[in-house]
Amino acid sequence: MRRCAQSWLALAGTRADNRVMNYGSAAVIGAVSGFRSLAAPAVVTTRLGSERAAHIVQALAVGELIADKLPFMPDRTKPVSLTFRAVSGAACGYAIASSKGKHPREREKWISAAIGGAAALAASYAGFEFRKRVRLPRLLSAFIEDAVTVAAGAAVAAAIGR
């Protein structure tokens, strides 16, 4: 995981490469948000926010990981859930772009937000289809999705540093 993040960081040498890094990070953190809506804010606040905010969001993210396994939880493709995941992905994409470089351009921040939001929507549907089509017990497929979410979040956390 660390080697992957270091390779990704090596791309950030020039301004154009930095944009690729920002947009790639925005896409991955958006996907994390699509899988677990509070996992991406937990990653971002841990790296970029206050300690108190990080603890609060981390507790909420752990609660979501547990609640997701309950049989009565609504589908992630319901409009309210999709909206929250898209906003979460967009906000996290914007935050990551804002943290990069000395003075990121406003346009790059908003493009990162759009990428994060779009990736969250795509990952929401991908996760939904995975759970629906995979021939594994529901709980096992949820744990696989959790593992992917944690690994992707860890890669972004390593990439954004601090």
Buried (B, 14 or more C-beta within 10 A) or exposed (E): EEEEBEEBBEBBEEEEEBBEBBBBBBBBBBBBBBBBBBBBBBBBBBBBBEEEBBBBBBEBBEEBBEEBEEEEEEEBBEEEBBEBBBBBBBBBBBBBBBBBBEEBEEEBBBBBBBBBBBBBBBBBEBBBEBBEEEEEEEEEBBBBBBEBBBEBBBBBBBBBEE
